[in-house]
Amino acid sequence: MSNEIVIDVTPREINIALLEEKRLIELTREKSNLKFGVGDIYLGKVKKIMPGLNAAFIDVGYEKDAFLHYLDLGAQFNSLANFLKNTRSRKGGPIPLSKFRNEPDIPKDGKISNVLKSGQLILVQIAKEPISMKGPRLTSEISIAGRNLVLMPFSDKVSISQKIESHEEKNRLKNLVQSIKPKNFGVIIRTVAEGKKVAVLDTELRSLVEKWDLLAGKLKEAISPKLVLSEISRTSVILRDLLNVSFNSITVNDKSIHQEIKSYISTIAPEKEKIVHYFGGKAPIFEHFGINKQIKSLFGRTVSFKNGSYLIIEHTEALHVIDVNSGNRSKSGDDQETNALRVNIAAAEEIARQLRLRDMGGIIVIDFIDMVNSDNRKMLYEKMKEAMSSDRAKHNILTLSKFGLMQITRQRVRPEMNIDTTETCPTCHGSGKAAPSIMFVDEIESVIRLIQQKHHFKVLTIMVHPYVAAFIKKGFPSLALKWRYRYKGKIRIQGNSSYSFLEYHVYDKFMDEIVLESLSDE
């Protein structure tokens, strides 16, 4: 299977697309100024204790206080709190954790009011990003993740991924890590550690301990609320968690990010460094790889998937609802049950893709086409489990109810990916009236003339719908060529299939968009 990652870097955000056999299956958008990301560790302050919820609200600098439940404190919370208190009051640097004396574990069924008090400083980690009107969800069970290992301070336990099936390999890894880990550090061995040599794991473990030491060194002088250790960039997180032997290409359109990724991969998988490519093409990178078109077709309320069949996806505050429709699909000679099974099986594949693509979390209810045969219903359930087996988010799938409904719960740690695929007409701006289309090319030329008069450009890029681009570039001499000679500048015409028919945007030589409204104000 061919797996690719395509990364589009813009001034405001980084868009990361994961493709399998050229099909878009995951899309991540990270704001350039993103704060409160999953994995970030903060020194916070307890604002309010809520005994009825057995929880507390913590100030970590977000506009709404973050939520910390008693069950998310972690068994070693007393050790963490004592370490923080000693570090801030002690002269000199923090006590090395290997020499620190751990406190007894807190009880599983205890009360948060017995552990925390208002105004207390506390070390917390973002478990869920702010979603909708809610602040971040926190945990005090601190963990520092690497590619092969996850470091757990104040613990001595070594755990191993259940996805590693070989008992011999499990024992090898467990004994190996037990022999190299420092005291008072627990370790979770990740699936990708299977088959790794001791030198690789030892190097990574040392780097994770160094991160903890860096964090501990900041605690003495830090003023709450304060970010004390940030998760690596979202791009690197995705590469860390996804990169495996099946990947054959990572393409990015920014030189600094390209170098960052190449450097990062050289440390975690040197043999994969050659698959990182810089894209310097004239067309937008998502347009070049056909991703824009897939986004437009996959993020609407209605999603077609096979031979006229389609899904209707609705979102509410409490859950997501997906309705499966056969459309005009029918096969001569097949009865209703067989047709229903065919559509439902195909729908299961597309639904699994949609859950990953939109990062839908919480409760998902799917209304499949009714089937009477119990074997067919079981087959559909097994197909859905298979289709979601590659989904990294924790999920649980229930069998079909007697009403033909399937319920899925899926872990949600970030806001759902929601892209509006509808467009307001760029020409009439929703009024329903537009200037004659025959004048459209003249309008573009008048904009070029205005820019030339005010800025004397050397290079301009005009991005339009592909049909319009073909019209402007056709013939000899073409309109594009005439404009070049008339205005004595290099004019590039590029098609973008994500544009509506009479939409256009103008960019300078640095590919920064020229705001046309500002020209008329000058």
ZAMARGU-4260 file (C-alpha; in steps of 0.2 Angstrom, whole numbers, plus 5000, padded with zeros to 4 digits):
<rodrens>
0) 5000/5000/5000 | 5006/5017/4995 | 5006/5030/5010 | 5010/5048/5007 | 5010/5064/5018
5) 5008/5081/5010 | 5011/5096/5020 | 5005/5113/5015 | 5013/5127/5025 | 5004/5145/5024
10) 5008/5160/5035 | 4992/5156/5046 | 4992/5137/5047 | 5000/5121/5043 | 4989/5108/5033
15) 4994/5090/5034 | 4986/5077/5022 | 4988/5059/5024 | 4985/5049/5008 | 4983/5030/5005
20) 4983/5025/4987 | 4981/5044/4983 | 4965/5044/4993 | 4963/5057/5007 | 4960/5048/5024
25) 4967/5061/5037 | 4967/5080/5036 | 4975/5090/5050 | 4975/5109/5052 | 4987/5117/5064
30) 4986/5135/5067 | 5004/5143/5067 | 5000/5151/5084 | 4992/5136/5092 | 4992/5135/5111
35) 4985/5122/5123 | 4990/5108/5112 | 4988/5090/5118 | 5004/5085/5127 | 5009/5102/5133
40) 5014/5104/5151 | 5009/5119/5162 | 5012/5126/5179 | 4994/5130/5184 | 4985/5137/5199
45) 4969/5129/5207 | 4955/5142/5205 | 4940/5132/5211 | 4936/5116/5220 | 4920/5107/5214
50) 4916/5094/5227 | 4900/5089/5219 | 4910/5085/5203 | 4925/5078/5212 | 4935/5090/5201
55) 4944/5107/5201 | 4945/5121/5188 | 4963/5126/5185 | 4970/5142/5178 | 4983/5138/5164
60) 4981/5154/5155 | 4966/5150/5143 | 4951/5161/5143 | 4941/5148/5152 | 4948/5138/5166
65) 4953/5120/5162 | 4945/5105/5170 | 4954/5092/5181 | 4944/5077/5188 | 4950/5067/5203
70) 4953/5052/5192 | 4965/5061/5181 | 4976/5066/5195 | 4986/5050/5194 | 4990/5038/5208
75) 5007/5047/5211 | 5000/5064/5213 | 5006/5067/5231 | 5024/5063/5224 | 5022/5076/5210
80) 5015/5089/5222 | 5029/5086/5235 | 5042/5087/5221 | 5035/5104/5215 | 5034/5111/5232
85) 5052/5105/5236 | 5059/5112/5220 | 5052/5129/5222 | 5057/5131/5240 | 5074/5122/5238
90) 5090/5132/5235 | 5100/5127/5220 | 5093/5115/5206 | 5079/5103/5208 | 5082/5086/5216
95) 5086/5072/5203 | 5071/5061/5202 | 5081/5046/5204 | 5085/5052/5222 | 5068/5058/5226
100) 5058/5049/5239 | 5040/5045/5232 | 5025/5048/5243 | 5011/5034/5245 | 4998/5033/5231
105) 4982/5043/5233 | 4966/5032/5235 | 4956/5028/5219 | 4940/5033/5227 | 4946/5048/5236
110) 4939/5066/5237 | 4948/5080/5227 | 4945/5092/5242 | 4957/5081/5252 | 4971/5083/5239
115) 4969/5100/5232 | 4965/5117/5239 | 4961/5134/5231 | 4977/5144/5226 | 4988/5129/5226
120) 5001/5128/5212 | 5000/5112/5201 | 5009/5104/5187 | 4996/5098/5173 | 4996/5091/5156
125) 4984/5095/5142 | 4974/5079/5139 | 4960/5087/5127 | 4961/5104/5118 | 4948/5117/5121
130) 4932/5111/5112 | 4917/5122/5108 | 4913/5132/5124 | 4924/5121/5135 | 4941/5124/5142
135) 4955/5111/5140 | 4954/5095/5149 | 4969/5091/5160 | 4978/5077/5169 | 4992/5077/5182
140) 4998/5060/5177 | 5013/5068/5167 | 5020/5058/5152 | 5033/5063/5140 | 5031/5054/5123
145) 5044/5048/5111 | 5043/5037/5095 | 5047/5021/5104 | 5044/5025/5122 | 5033/5035/5134
150) 5041/5041/5150 | 5031/5042/5166 | 5039/5051/5180 | 5036/5046/5198 | 5032/5028/5193
155) 5043/5012/5192 | 5031/5002/5181 | 5036/4996/5164 | 5021/4993/5152 | 5020/4986/5134
160) 5009/4989/5120 | 4996/4975/5118 | 4998/4976/5099 | 5015/4967/5101 | 5009/4949/5099
165) 5025/4939/5102 | 5027/4934/5120 | 5046/4932/5117 | 5047/4950/5110 | 5037/4957/5125
170) 5048/4949/5137 | 5064/4955/5128 | 5058/4973/5128 | 5052/4973/5145 | 5068/4966/5152
175) 5078/4977/5141 | 5069/4993/5147 | 5069/4988/5165 | 5088/4986/5165 | 5091/5004/5157
180) 5078/5015/5165 | 5082/5026/5180 | 5074/5025/5196 | 5057/5033/5199 | 5053/5033/5180
185) 5040/5022/5173 | 5040/5018/5154 | 5027/5013/5142 | 5034/5003/5127 | 5025/5008/5111
190) 5021/4996/5096 | 5035/5003/5085 | 5048/4998/5097 | 5046/4980/5092 | 5062/4973/5085
195) 5072/4989/5091 | 5090/4987/5098 | 5095/4992/5115 | 5106/5006/5109 | 5091/5014/5100
200) 5080/5013/5115 | 5093/5019/5127 | 5097/5034/5117 | 5078/5039/5116 | 5076/5035/5135
205) 5090/5047/5139 | 5083/5061/5128 | 5066/5059/5137 | 5074/5060/5154 | 5083/5076/5148
210) 5066/5083/5143 | 5060/5080/5161 | 5076/5088/5168 | 5073/5103/5157 | 5055/5104/5164
215) 5060/5102/5182 | 5074/5116/5180 | 5060/5129/5175 | 5049/5125/5190 | 5058/5136/5203
220) 5057/5152/5194 | 5041/5149/5184 | 5026/5161/5187 | 5009/5153/5185 | 5001/5151/5173
225) 5016/5145/5163 | 5020/5133/5149 | 5035/5123/5155 | 5036/5110/5142 | 5029/5110/5124
230) 5025/5095/5114 | 5035/5095/5098 | 5026/5103/5083 | 5010/5094/5076 | 5019/5090/5060
235) 5033/5080/5070 | 5019/5072/5081 | 5011/5065/5066 | 5027/5059/5059 | 5032/5051/5076
240) 5015/5042/5077 | 5012/5037/5059 | 5029/5034/5051 | 5031/5016/5047 | 5038/5005/5033
245) 5023/5008/5021 | 5027/5027/5019 | 5036/5031/5003 | 5034/5050/5002 | 5033/5065/5013
250) 5031/5081/5003 | 5031/5099/5010 | 5031/5116/5001 | 5041/5126/5014 | 5060/5125/5015
255) 5062/5127/5034 | 5049/5114/5038 | 5057/5103/5025 | 5073/5104/5034 | 5065/5102/5051
260) 5056/5086/5045 | 5072/5079/5037 | 5082/5082/5053 | 5069/5075/5064 | 5067/5059/5053
265) 5086/5057/5053 | 5085/5055/5072 | 5071/5043/5073 | 5072/5033/5056 | 5088/5037/5046
270) 5084/5025/5032 | 5068/5036/5029 | 5077/5052/5026 | 5077/5050/5007 | 5058/5050/5006
275) 5056/5068/5012 | 5054/5080/4997 | 5053/5099/4995 | 5039/5104/4983 | 5044/5120/4973
280) 5030/5120/4960 | 5021/5135/4954 | 5004/5127/4958 | 4998/5126/4976 | 5004/5109/4983
285) 4986/5103/4987 | 4980/5107/4970 | 4995/5098/4962 | 4991/5082/4972 | 4972/5083/4969
290) 4968/5086/4988 | 4958/5101/4986 | 4945/5092/4975 | 4944/5078/4987 | 4941/5090/5002
295) 4927/5098/4992 | 4919/5081/4989 | 4922/5074/5006 | 4917/5087/5019 | 4899/5091/5014
300) 4883/5086/5022 | 4881/5073/5009 | 4895/5062/5004 | 4894/5050/4989 | 4904/5034/4990
305) 4899/5021/4977 | 4887/5019/4962 | 4875/5032/4967 | 4875/5028/4986 | 4878/5041/4998
310) 4879/5046/5017 | 4870/5061/5025 | 4881/5067/5040 | 4872/5078/5054 | 4881/5085/5069
315) 4872/5089/5086 | 4879/5095/5102 | 4877/5078/5110 | 4881/5066/5095 | 4884/5063/5077
320) 4871/5055/5066 | 4875/5046/5049 | 4862/5040/5038 | 4866/5027/5024 | 4856/5029/5008
325) 4857/5017/4993 | 4852/5031/4980 | 4848/5024/4963 | 4860/5009/4966 | 4852/4992/4961
330) 4859/4977/4952 | 4848/4967/4941 | 4845/4949/4948 | 4850/4954/4966 | 4836/4954/4979
335) 4834/4968/4992 | 4844/4960/5006 | 4859/4957/4994 | 4858/4975/4988 | 4857/4981/5006
340) 4872/4971/5011 | 4882/4978/4997 | 4878/4996/5000 | 4881/4994/5019 | 4898/4985/5017
345) 4904/5000/5005 | 4896/5012/5018 | 4906/5005/5032 | 4923/5008/5023 | 4918/5026/5019
350) 4911/5029/5037 | 4928/5023/5044 | 4937/5035/5032 | 4925/5050/5037 | 4928/5047/5056
355) 4947/5049/5053 | 4946/5063/5041 | 4934/5074/5051 | 4941/5068/5067 | 4923/5065/5074
360) 4923/5060/5092 | 4910/5056/5106 | 4895/5046/5101 | 4892/5042/5083 | 4875/5033/5078
365) 4874/5025/5061 | 4857/5021/5052 | 4862/5007/5040 | 4849/5000/5027 | 4839/4987/5036
370) 4844/4969/5034 | 4834/4954/5040 | 4848/4940/5039 | 4858/4939/5055 | 4873/4933/5046
375) 4873/4948/5036 | 4871/4959/5051 | 4886/4951/5059 | 4896/4952/5043 | 4893/4971/5043
380) 4899/4972/5061 | 4915/4963/5057 | 4918/4974/5042 | 4916/4990/5052 | 4929/4983/5065
385) 4941/4979/5051 | 4938/4996/5043 | 4942/5005/5059 | 4957/4994/5064 | 4969/5007/5057
390) 4961/5021/5067 | 4973/5027/5080 | 4960/5035/5091 | 4952/5024/5104 | 4935/5018/5099
395) 4922/5005/5104 | 4909/4998/5091 | 4893/4990/5096 | 4883/4977/5086 | 4868/4982/5076
400) 4852/4985/5087 | 4836/4978/5082 | 4832/4994/5073 | 4847/4993/5062 | 4857/5006/5071
405) 4875/5005/5075 | 4883/5015/5090 | 4902/5019/5090 | 4911/5029/5103 | 4927/5037/5097
410) 4940/5047/5108 | 4939/5065/5105 | 4955/5076/5110 | 4954/5090/5098 | 4940/5100/5090
415) 4931/5091/5075 | 4938/5095/5058 | 4924/5105/5050 | 4926/5113/5033 | 4912/5122/5025
420) 4912/5116/5006 | 4898/5128/5001 | 4903/5144/4992 | 4896/5162/4991 | 4897/5168/4973
425) 4913/5179/4973 | 4905/5189/4959 | 4888/5193/4966 | 4892/5190/4984 | 4876/5181/4987
430) 4865/5194/4979 | 4860/5183/4964 | 4865/5197/4952 | 4882/5197/4943 | 4890/5207/4929
435) 4890/5199/4912 | 4902/5185/4911 | 4909/5191/4895 | 4916/5206/4904 | 4925/5194/4917
440) 4942/5194/4908 | 4941/5213/4905 | 4939/5215/4924 | 4955/5204/4927 | 4965/5215/4915
445) 4959/5231/4924 | 4965/5224/4940 | 4982/5220/4932 | 4982/5238/4925 | 4978/5246/4942
450) 4992/5235/4951 | 5005/5240/4938 | 5001/5259/4939 | 5002/5259/4958 | 5016/5245/4962
455) 5025/5243/4945 | 5026/5224/4948 | 5039/5212/4940 | 5030/5196/4943 | 5011/5193/4946
460) 5002/5176/4948 | 4983/5176/4943 | 4974/5161/4950 | 4957/5157/4942 | 4946/5142/4938
465) 4955/5130/4926 | 4942/5133/4913 | 4946/5152/4913 | 4964/5148/4914 | 4963/5138/4898
470) 4953/5152/4890 | 4966/5165/4894 | 4981/5155/4889 | 4974/5148/4873 | 4979/5153/4855
475) 4994/5163/4849 | 4996/5176/4855 | 4986/5172/4870 | 4978/5185/4881 | 4991/5181/4894
480) 5005/5184/4882 | 4997/5201/4877 | 4995/5206/4895 | 5014/5202/4898 | 5019/5214/4883
485) 5006/5227/4887 | 5011/5229/4905 | 5029/5224/4904 | 5029/5211/4918 | 5029/5192/4920
490) 5011/5187/4922 | 5008/5168/4927 | 4990/5161/4925 | 4986/5146/4936 | 4971/5136/4937
495) 4964/5130/4954 | 4949/5118/4954 | 4944/5123/4971 | 4938/5140/4964 | 4921/5144/4958
500) 4919/5149/4940 | 4921/5168/4941 | 4933/5168/4956 | 4950/5175/4955 | 4965/5180/4966
505) 4981/5189/4963 | 4997/5186/4971 | 5014/5195/4971 | 5031/5187/4967 | 5032/5180/4985
510) 5015/5172/4983 | 5007/5184/4995 | 4989/5188/4990 | 4986/5206/4985 | 4970/5212/4993
515) 4961/5220/4979 | 4949/5231/4991 | 4965/5240/4997 | 4970/5245/4980 | 4954/5256/4977
520) 4957/5264/4994 | 4975/5270/4990
</rodrens>
